[in-house]
Amino acid sequence: MHTVAIGVVGLLVGVLGTGAGGLATLALGRPGEGLLSGVLGFSAGIMLSVVFLDLIPEAFAAGGLLPTMAGLFLGTIIIMILDLILPHTHFFSESEEGSQYVKTGVVLGLGIAMHNLPEGLAIGSGYAVGVETGLGLAIAIAIQNIPEGMAMATPMMIGGVDPKKVLIWTGAAGVPMGIGAFLGALIGHVSPLVLAVSLGFAAGAMLYIIFDEMIPDAQQLAEGHSGTFGGVAGVIVGILLLAAL
């Protein structure tokens, strides 16, 4: 399969996956706080499953402990710095509460975009091994991207962002996957050290977002135990999804 075509596949997987999550959220309308809490908790649970059952084990297998931990540390620190900078940047003229929701969605989008780059590398490398391997990875990652798009779109929608912009931003978060897929296919065989650091970086970025943004917001908005039940359900679904694929 041609390198450019593999890059296009990765681009479609990323954009359509996160974009579908954004579209699904927009189709539900402006959700109540209980639903928002459940969706954020559910998405956090799926991401936790992906981090601990997919990203970190793959990083260990590729490069061992030290590269994985180096990537984990870098991912956490860089996202933390972005999180400190973003509150001082007004992307949209919303109310203070709305701006907080928008900031959460933007930070999530940045983390998802960074998460998508090494996953794109995995898709490209999979296609270098064989079409079936690459296609299997593409399908699995596309499914995983749907709740990520929902997690990104929901706070942005609550913050009052125009629906068209929400759809554009959620789709744009998947663009790095196309870049990663192209690079993975171009190289043919990604260096185990680089792959381990990249996967660790993605894991660190997502862990920071989960524990600093998603879970606290899910609990703050919770009606009853909606955030907790959503998180547990997300972990279960994530485990089943990874086991099935």
Secondary structure, DSSP 8 states (H G I E B T S, - for coil): --HHHHHHHHHHHHHHHHHHHHHHHHHH-S--HHHHHHHHHHHHHHHHHHIIIIIHHHHHHHH-HHHHHHHHHHHHHHHHHHHHHGGG--SS---HHHHHHHHHHHHHHHHHHHHHHHHHHHHHHHHHH-HHHHHHHHHHHHHHHHHHHHHHHHHHHHTT--HHHHHHHHHHTTHHHHHHHHHHHHHSS--HHHHHHHHHHHHHHHHHHIIIIIHHHHHHS-STTHHHHHHHHHHHHHHHHHHH-
